[in-house]
C-alpha cells in the first residue's frame, strides 16, 4: 500500500513548485538585463551561482555533506572523533597542523564518489554508525597553518621541499576544493582562536547558500566566549541562533566507556541527526538555495545602488537637455507658424468652402483663393479690350497655380530649414550626456549618434516633426471650419453677398427697360460692367475678410496649444531616445530586484517556519 500523501507533503510540494517558479523568473530576469556595469557583473556572478542552484534542485534527497572548519589546534578532529565515537582523525596532540588533507567519514551504504576528491590526497573511512546514514562528515584542512606548525604534505616529501608558505597555500587550495562540496559547515573555535582572519575569510567566501553550526570547544578549560563570538559573527553578516559549547575530548572518552553524550554535545548530535534526516536535508537544501538566491540578489542590489544615483542624474540630464532643445524648437515653431498667417488663412477659407459645397459666395471665395490678388483684375480693368482681358486672365490663373504650389511646399520646407537649434547644439548636448553616461557605467557608442550622423538625424527629426505639425494643422483647421462656419453663417454670407449683384442687376434692368426705351438714354457700356464687377469683388473681399477674421479669431492661442500638445517626446523624436530608453529599462530591472527579493524572502520564511525553531546559522548580510 503506497504511503499516504499528508498535508505536510502537499505543502512541501507547493514550496518546491514556488521555488522552481522563482528560479525560472530569476533566470528570465538575468537574461533580460540591459547592458550596464552592475548588470554585467550580475550576469557573471549568476554563471557561478546557477550551477549551485541547479545542484540543490536536483539532489534534494542526497545525503548531506557536513564540513568541519576551523583553525589549527581548535579541536576539529577531536570533535569529529567525538561525533562518531571513535579515534579516527589524528588530533592535535599528535602533530600540527593536524589536517593537511581532507578526512572523509561515511556510512558503508553511502557512495562518496560524487565528491570527486583526489584519492591520493583524501582519507576515506567507512563507519557503520547511525549518524552517518544521512550525512558525510569531512575534516577540512587547516587554512591558517603557521611556519612553526608546519609539516610536509606527502606530495612535498617526495620532492624534498619543506616550505612553510607552500604548505599553507597547499592547505588553502585543498580547503577551497572541499568547501564547495559541503551543504553544512561546522565552524569550530576556541577562546584563543575564534576570530582567525584566514578562517573567517574562507568561511565568508563559502557561506552563501550553506547552513552553518558554530561550536566552541575546550569547554572545561576555556572561558565562555560565545556572546562575543556571536556578536562578531553577526557583524560579519551571519544569523546565529545558537553557539554550542562542548568538550570533545571528555565526550570521546565517555563514548569509549559506552556512555552516551550529555549536555550541549547531546544537543549538537540531536540537531545534526534531526536536520540531516530525509525531510530535514530537503529542508536544508531548499533553505540553502533560497539563502544563496537572497545573497545573490543582495549583492546585485548593493552593486546597483552604488551606481543607480548616476543613472538618476543621467535621466535628469537627458530631461534637461531635451527640454532646452524643445524650448528652442517650440519658440522657432511658434514664430514660423505665426509668420505664415497667409497659409493658415488660405487653409481655413478653403476648408470652410469645401464644407459649404455650393453658393455664389463660396464660389467667389474659391476664385479669390485661386487668383490670389487683385492685380489681375486691375489689369483687366486697365486694358479695356477683350485681348487684354484674356491675357490678364491667363496671368491670374498662372499666379493662382503658383500660389497653390508655394503653399504646398511651405509646410515641408520651412521646418526642415530651421529647427531652432543647430548641429553644434546637438553635438554639445551629446557630449554632456556622454560624460554623464560614462560615469553611470553605460557604453554610449550605440546610444548616441556619432557626429557624422548628426545631419541625418536632424533631417529625420525635421521630417517627422513636419508630419506631426501637418496633422496638427489639419486637425485645427477642420475644427475651426466646423465650429465657426456653420450653415447659418454660410446662409448669412450668401445673402449679404447676393445683395450687391442684385442691386446692380436691377440698375441695369432699369436702364435698359425704362431709361433707354422710355427716356431715350444710352445703354450702359462696358465701363459700367467693369465697375460693377469691381465693386462686387470689393464687396466679396469685405465679406471674405469678415469670414477670415471669424475663422482666425483666437488663432494664436490655438497655435500655442498645438505646439504644447506635441510635447517633448513627439517634438524631438529620436534625439536621445535610445539613451533615455536604456535608463528607463535599468530603472525597471532595479525595481525587479526588490520584487525578486520579496519573493525569495517570503518563500524562505515558509521553508524555515515562523516559530523560531531553525537552529542553523546562515549568512544573511552582504
C-alpha positions in Angstrom: 0.0 0.0 0.0 1.6 3.4 -1.0 2.2 5.9 1.7 -0.5 8.5 2.4 0.1 12.0 1.0 -0.1 14.2 4.0 -0.7 17.9 4.4 3.0 18.4 5.1 3.8 16.6 1.8 1.4 18.8 -0.1 2.9 22.0 1.5 6.4 20.7 0.7 5.5 20.1 -3.0 3.9 23.5 -3.2 7.0 25.1 -1.8 9.1 23.2 -4.4 6.8 24.5 -7.2 7.1 28.0 -5.9 10.9 27.6 -5.7 11.0 26.4 -9.3 9.0 29.4 -10.4 11.3 31.7 -8.6 14.3 30.1 -10.3 12.6 30.5 -13.7 11.7 34.1 -13.1 15.2 34.8 -11.8 16.8 33.3 -15.0 14.4 35.3 -17.2 15.3 38.5 -15.3 19.1 37.8 -15.7 18.6 37.1 -19.4 16.7 40.4 -20.0 19.2 42.6 -18.2 20.3 45.5 -20.4 24.0 46.3 -20.8 25.2 48.2 -17.6 28.3 47.6 -15.5 26.4 46.3 -12.4 24.2 44.1 -14.5 27.3 42.8 -16.4 28.7 41.7 -13.1 25.3 40.3 -12.1 25.4 38.1 -15.2 28.9 37.0 -14.4 28.0 36.2 -10.8 24.9 34.3 -12.0 27.1 32.0 -14.0 28.7 30.9 -10.8 25.5 30.8 -8.7 23.3 29.0 -11.2 25.1 25.6 -11.2 25.0 25.5 -7.4 21.2 26.2 -7.5 20.7 23.5 -10.1 22.6 21.0 -8.0 20.5 21.9 -5.0 17.3 21.4 -7.0 18.3 18.0 -8.4 19.9 16.5 -5.3 17.3 17.2 -2.7 17.4 13.6 -1.4 21.2 13.1 -1.5 23.0 12.7 1.8 24.3 16.0 3.3 28.0 16.8 3.2 29.0 18.3 6.6 32.4 20.0 6.6 34.2 20.8 9.9 36.1 24.1 9.6 38.4 25.9 11.9 41.9 27.0 12.7 44.9 24.9 13.7 44.5 23.4 17.2 40.9 24.3 17.8 39.8 20.7 18.1 38.2 19.9 14.8 39.5 16.4 14.6 38.7 15.7 18.2 35.1 17.0 17.7 34.8 14.7 14.6 36.0 11.7 16.6 33.6 12.5 19.4 30.7 12.7 16.9 31.4 9.2 15.6 32.6 7.8 18.9 36.0 6.6 17.6 39.5 8.0 17.3 39.7 8.2 13.5 41.2 11.5 12.8 44.6 12.5 14.2 44.2 15.1 16.9 46.4 18.0 17.8 48.3 16.0 20.4 49.9 14.0 17.6 51.0 16.8 15.2 50.2 20.2 13.9 48.7 21.1 11.6 46.5 18.1 12.2 44.6 18.1 9.0 46.8 18.6 5.9 44.4 16.7 3.7 40.6 16.0 3.9 39.4 13.1 6.1 36.0 11.8 4.9 33.8 9.7 7.2 30.9 8.0 5.5 28.5 5.1 6.0 29.3 1.9 4.1 25.9 2.2 2.3 26.8 5.7 1.0 29.0 6.0 -2.1 31.2 9.1 -1.6 32.5 9.1 -5.2 30.2 12.0 -6.1 32.6 14.2 -4.1 35.2 13.6 -6.8 38.1 14.3 -4.5 41.6 13.2 -5.3 42.0 9.8 -3.6 45.8 10.4 -3.3 45.1 13.5 -1.1 42.0 12.2 0.8 41.4 9.7 3.6 38.2 7.7 3.4 36.8 5.9 6.3 33.6 3.8 6.1 31.9 3.6 9.6 28.7 1.7 10.2 27.2 4.2 12.7 23.6 5.6 12.6 24.8 9.2 12.5 26.5 8.7 9.1 23.4 7.2 7.4 22.2 10.6 6.4 25.5 12.6 6.2 29.1 12.5 5.2 31.5 14.2 7.7 34.6 15.9 6.3 37.5 17.0 8.4 38.7 20.0 6.3 42.3 21.2 6.1 43.5 24.0 8.3 43.7 27.3 6.4 45.8 29.1 9.0 48.9 27.0 9.0 51.9 28.7 10.7 55.5 28.2 10.0 56.3 26.7 13.4 53.4 24.3 13.0 54.3 23.1 9.5 54.8 19.5 8.4 55.4 18.5 4.9 52.5 17.1 3.0 53.2 13.8 1.3 53.3 15.4 -2.2 56.2 17.6 -1.0 58.0 14.9 0.8 58.8 13.2 -2.5 60.4 16.3 -3.9 62.3 17.2 -0.8 60.5 20.5 -0.4 60.0 22.0 3.1 58.5 25.4 2.6 56.0 26.7 5.2 54.3 29.1 2.9 53.8 26.4 0.3 52.3 24.2 2.9 49.8 26.9 4.0 48.9 27.5 0.4 48.5 23.8 -0.2 46.1 23.5 2.7 44.1 26.5 1.5 43.9 25.1 -2.0 42.6 21.8 -0.7 40.1 23.6 1.6 38.8 25.6 -1.4 38.2 22.3 -3.3 36.4 20.8 -0.4 34.2 23.6 0.9 32.1 24.0 -2.3 31.1 20.3 -1.9 29.6 20.9 1.6 26.0 21.6 2.4 26.5 22.4 6.1 29.6 23.9 7.7 30.5 23.3 11.4 32.7 26.2 12.4 34.9 25.3 15.4 36.6 27.9 17.6 38.2 28.3 21.0 38.6 31.1 23.4 42.1 31.7 21.9 41.1 31.3 18.2 37.6 32.3 17.2 38.4 35.4 15.1 41.2 34.0 13.0 41.3 36.1 9.8 42.2 33.2 7.4 39.3 31.0 8.7 36.9 33.9 8.7 37.8 34.8 5.1 37.3 31.2 3.9 34.0 30.9 5.8 32.6 34.1 4.4 33.6 33.1 0.9 31.8 29.8 1.0 29.0 30.5 3.4 26.4 31.8 0.8 23.9 29.1 0.2 25.2 26.9 3.0 23.9 26.4 6.6 26.4 26.7 9.5 26.7 25.4 13.0 29.0 27.2 15.5 30.8 25.2 18.2 33.2 26.4 20.9 35.4 23.6 22.1 37.6 23.1 25.2 34.6 24.0 27.4 36.2 22.6 30.6 39.4 24.7 30.2 38.5 27.9 28.3 36.2 30.8 29.2 32.8 31.2 27.6 33.3 33.5 24.7 30.0 32.7 22.9 28.4 36.1 23.4 31.4 38.0 21.9 31.8 35.4 19.2 28.1 35.7 18.3 28.4 39.4 18.1 31.5 39.1 15.9 29.7 36.7 13.5 26.6 38.9 13.3 28.8 41.9 12.4 30.1 39.8 9.5 26.5 39.2 8.3 25.7 35.8 9.9 22.4 34.9 11.6 23.5 32.9 14.6 20.6 31.2 16.5 22.8 29.2 18.9 26.5 28.6 19.6 27.3 25.2 21.2 29.9 25.0 23.9 31.3 21.4 24.3 34.3 19.4 25.5 35.0 17.0 22.7 37.8 15.0 24.4 35.6 14.4 27.5 32.8 13.3 25.3 35.1 11.0 23.3 36.4 9.4 26.5 32.8 8.8 27.7 32.0 7.2 24.3 34.9 4.9 24.7 33.3 3.8 28.0 29.9 3.3 26.1 28.5 6.4 27.9 26.1 8.5 25.7 26.9 12.2 25.3 25.2 14.7 27.6 24.7 18.4 27.8 25.2 20.6 24.8 27.1 17.9 22.9 24.0 15.8 23.1 22.0 18.7 21.7 24.5 19.1 18.9 24.2 15.5 17.9 20.5 15.6 18.1 20.5 18.7 15.9 22.6 17.0 13.3 20.6 13.8 13.4 17.3 15.6 13.1 18.2 18.1 10.4 20.0 15.5 8.3 17.1 13.1 8.1 15.3 12.9 4.7 12.8 15.7 5.4 15.4 17.7 7.2 18.0 17.5 4.5 15.5 18.5 1.9 14.6 21.5 4.1 18.2 22.4 4.5 18.9 22.3 0.8 15.8 24.4 0.0 16.8 26.9 2.7 20.4 26.9 1.4 19.2 27.5 -2.2 17.0 30.4 -1.0 19.8 31.8 1.1 22.0 31.7 -2.0 19.4 33.5 -4.1 19.0 36.1 -1.4 22.7 36.5 -1.1 23.0 36.9 -4.9 20.2 39.4 -5.0 21.6 41.4 -2.1 25.0 41.6 -3.8 23.5 42.7 -7.1 21.2 45.2 -5.3 24.1 46.6 -3.4 26.1 47.0 -6.6 23.2 48.6 -8.4 22.6 51.1 -5.5 26.2 52.3 -5.7 25.7 53.2 -9.4 22.0 54.0 -9.6 22.3 57.6 -8.4 24.4 58.2 -11.5 21.6 56.7 -13.6 19.1 59.1 -12.0 21.5 62.0 -12.6 21.8 60.9 -16.3 18.0 60.7 -16.6 17.7 64.2 -15.2 20.4 65.4 -17.5 18.6 63.9 -20.5 15.4 65.6 -19.5 17.2 68.9 -19.1 18.9 68.7 -22.5 15.7 67.6 -24.2 13.8 70.5 -22.5 16.4 73.0 -23.7 16.2 71.7 -27.3 12.4 71.5 -27.1 12.1 75.2 -26.0 14.3 76.2 -28.9 12.2 74.2 -31.3 9.0 75.4 -29.7 9.9 79.1 -30.0 11.0 78.7 -33.6 8.0 76.7 -34.5 5.6 79.2 -33.0 7.3 82.1 -34.7 7.2 80.3 -38.1 3.5 79.3 -37.7 2.6 82.9 -36.8 4.6 84.3 -39.7 2.7 82.1 -42.1 -0.7 83.6 -41.4 -1.4 83.6 -45.1 -1.1 79.9 -45.2 -3.4 79.5 -42.3 -5.9 81.9 -43.8 -5.9 80.1 -47.2 -6.3 76.7 -45.5 -9.1 77.9 -43.3 -11.0 79.5 -46.2 -10.6 76.5 -48.4 -11.7 74.1 -45.7 -14.8 76.3 -45.0 -15.8 76.5 -48.7 -15.3 72.7 -49.1 -17.7 72.2 -46.2 -20.3 74.6 -47.7 -20.1 73.0 -51.2 -22.4 75.5 -53.0 -23.4 79.1 -53.3 -22.2 82.2 -55.1 -20.1 83.5 -52.2 -18.5 80.1 -51.8 -17.6 80.2 -55.5 -16.2 83.7 -55.1 -14.0 82.7 -52.2 -12.6 79.8 -54.2 -12.0 82.1 -57.1 -10.1 84.6 -55.0 -8.1 81.8 -53.4 -7.1 80.7 -56.9 -6.5 84.3 -58.2 -4.5 85.3 -55.1 -4.6 89.1 -55.6 -6.4 91.9 -57.2 -3.7 92.9 -59.7 -5.0 90.7 -62.5 -8.5 92.3 -62.0 -7.0 95.7 -62.2 -5.1 94.8 -65.3 -8.3 93.6 -66.8 -9.9 97.0 -65.9 -7.0 99.0 -67.3 -6.8 97.0 -70.6 -10.4 97.9 -71.6 -10.0 95.4 -74.5 -11.0 91.8 -74.9 -7.5 90.5 -75.8 -6.0 92.4 -72.8 -8.6 91.0 -70.5 -7.8 87.4 -71.8 -4.1 87.9 -71.2 -4.7 89.3 -67.7 -7.0 86.3 -67.0 -4.3 83.9 -68.1 -1.7 85.6 -65.8 -4.2 85.4 -62.9 -4.7 81.7 -63.5 -0.9 81.1 -63.6 -0.4 83.1 -60.4 -3.1 81.1 -58.7 -1.4 77.8 -59.7 1.9 79.1 -58.4 0.4 80.2 -55.1 -1.1 76.8 -54.6 2.3 75.1 -55.3 4.0 77.5 -53.0 1.6 76.8 -50.1 2.1 73.0 -50.5 5.9 73.4 -50.4 5.9 75.9 -47.4 4.8 73.2 -44.9 7.8 71.0 -45.7 10.5 73.5 -46.5 10.4 75.9 -43.5 10.5 73.2 -40.9 13.5 71.4 -42.4 15.3 74.7 -43.0 15.5 75.6 -39.3 14.6 73.5 -36.3 15.6 76.2 -33.8 18.9 74.5 -32.9 22.0 73.7 -34.9 24.2 70.6 -35.3 26.7 72.2 -32.9 24.0 72.5 -30.2 23.1 68.8 -30.6 26.7 67.7 -30.5 27.4 69.8 -27.4 24.3 68.2 -25.7 25.5 64.8 -26.7 29.0 65.4 -25.2 27.5 66.4 -21.9 25.3 63.3 -21.8 28.2 61.1 -22.9 30.2 62.2 -19.9 27.3 61.5 -17.5 26.7 58.1 -19.1 30.3 57.0 -18.7 30.2 57.9 -15.0 27.0 55.9 -14.8 28.6 52.8 -16.3 27.0 52.9 -19.7 28.6 52.4 -23.1 27.3 55.3 -25.3 28.7 54.1 -28.6 25.3 52.6 -29.6 23.2 55.0 -27.6 24.2 58.4 -29.0 24.5 59.5 -32.7 28.1 59.9 -33.9 29.0 63.4 -35.1 29.0 62.3 -38.7 25.4 61.0 -38.3 24.0 64.2 -36.7 22.9 65.9 -40.0 21.0 62.8 -41.0 19.4 62.7 -37.5 18.3 66.3 -37.9 16.8 65.6 -41.3 14.9 62.7 -39.9 13.7 64.8 -36.9 12.6 67.7 -39.3 10.7 65.3 -41.5 8.9 63.6 -38.5 8.2 67.0 -36.9 6.8 68.3 -40.2 4.4 65.3 -40.4 3.2 65.9 -36.9 2.7 69.6 -37.4 0.8 69.0 -40.6 -1.5 66.6 -38.8 -2.0 69.2 -36.1 -2.7 72.0 -38.6 -5.2 69.8 -40.4 -6.9 69.0 -37.2 -7.0 72.6 -36.0 -8.2 73.8 -39.4 -11.0 71.2 -39.6 -12.1 72.0 -36.0 -12.2 75.8 -36.7 -14.0 75.5 -40.0 -16.6 73.2 -38.5 -17.3 75.3 -35.4 -17.1 78.8 -36.9 -18.5 78.5 -40.4 -21.7 76.6 -39.9 -24.9 76.5 -42.0 -26.4 79.7 -40.5 -23.3 81.8 -41.0 -22.9 80.4 -44.5 -26.5 81.4 -45.3 -26.0 84.9 -43.9 -22.8 85.5 -46.0 -24.5 84.2 -49.2 -27.4 86.6 -48.6 -25.2 89.6 -48.0 -23.0 88.8 -51.0 -26.1 88.5 -53.2 -27.4 92.0 -52.3 -24.9 94.0 -54.3 -25.2 91.9 -57.5 -29.0 92.0 -57.2 -28.9 95.8 -56.9 -26.5 96.2 -59.9 -28.7 93.8 -61.9 -31.8 95.8 -61.0 -29.9 99.0 -62.1 -29.1 97.5 -65.4 -32.7 96.4 -65.9 -34.0 99.9 -65.1 -31.5 101.4 -67.5 -32.5 99.1 -70.3 -36.2 98.8 -69.9 -37.1 102.3 -68.7 -34.4 104.8 -69.3 -33.4 103.6 -72.7 -36.8 102.7 -74.1 -38.9 105.5 -72.5 -36.4 108.3 -71.9 -34.0 107.5 -74.9 -30.9 107.5 -72.7 -27.9 105.4 -73.8 -27.4 101.9 -72.6 -24.6 101.5 -70.0 -21.4 100.4 -71.7 -18.5 98.1 -70.8 -17.2 100.6 -68.3 -20.3 100.2 -66.1 -19.9 96.4 -66.3 -16.3 96.6 -65.3 -17.1 99.0 -62.4 -19.9 96.7 -61.3 -17.6 93.7 -61.3 -15.0 95.7 -59.4 -17.5 96.7 -56.7 -18.8 93.1 -56.5 -15.2 91.9 -56.0 -14.6 94.6 -53.3 -17.9 93.7 -51.6 -17.0 90.0 -51.8 -13.5 90.7 -50.4 -15.0 92.6 -47.5 -17.3 89.6 -46.7 -14.3 87.2 -47.2 -12.4 89.4 -44.7 -15.2 89.0 -42.2 -15.2 85.3 -42.7 -11.4 85.2 -42.4 -11.4 87.3 -39.2 -14.0 85.0 -37.7 -12.0 81.9 -38.6 -8.7 83.3 -37.3 -10.0 84.7 -34.0 -8.0 83.1 -31.2 -5.6 81.5 -33.7 -2.5 82.5 -31.7 -3.9 80.6 -28.7 -4.7 77.5 -30.8 -1.1 77.6 -32.3 0.3 77.6 -28.8 -2.0 74.7 -27.7 -1.0 72.7 -30.8 2.7 73.1 -30.1 2.2 72.3 -26.4 0.3 69.2 -27.5 3.3 67.9 -29.4 5.3 67.5 -26.2 9.0 66.9 -25.8 8.9 63.2 -26.9 6.9 63.9 -30.1 8.8 67.0 -31.0 12.3 65.7 -30.5 11.5 62.1 -31.6 14.7 60.0 -31.8 17.0 62.6 -30.2 18.5 60.8 -27.1 15.6 58.3 -27.2 17.9 55.3 -27.0 19.8 56.6 -24.0 16.6 57.6 -22.2 15.1 54.1 -23.0 18.2 52.4 -21.6 17.9 54.4 -18.3 14.2 53.5 -18.1 14.9 49.8 -18.6 17.6 49.9 -16.0 15.2 51.5 -13.5 12.6 48.8 -14.3 15.1 46.0 -13.7 16.4 47.5 -10.5 12.8 47.5 -9.3 12.6 43.9 -10.4 15.4 43.1 -7.9 13.3 44.3 -5.0 10.4 42.2 -6.3 12.5 39.1 -6.5 14.0 39.7 -3.1 10.5 39.9 -1.6 9.5 36.6 -3.3 12.6 34.9 -2.0 12.2 36.2 1.5 8.6 35.1 1.6 9.4 31.6 0.4 12.4 31.4 2.8 10.1 32.2 5.7 7.7 29.5 4.6 10.6 27.0 4.4 12.2 28.0 7.8 8.9 28.5 9.6 7.8 31.4 11.8 8.1 29.6 15.1 11.9 30.2 15.5 12.8 26.5 15.6 15.6 26.9 12.9 18.8 26.4 14.8 21.3 26.5 11.9 23.3 29.6 11.2 23.1 31.4 7.9 24.8 34.2 6.1 22.2 36.9 5.6 24.3 40.1 5.2 26.3 41.2 2.2 
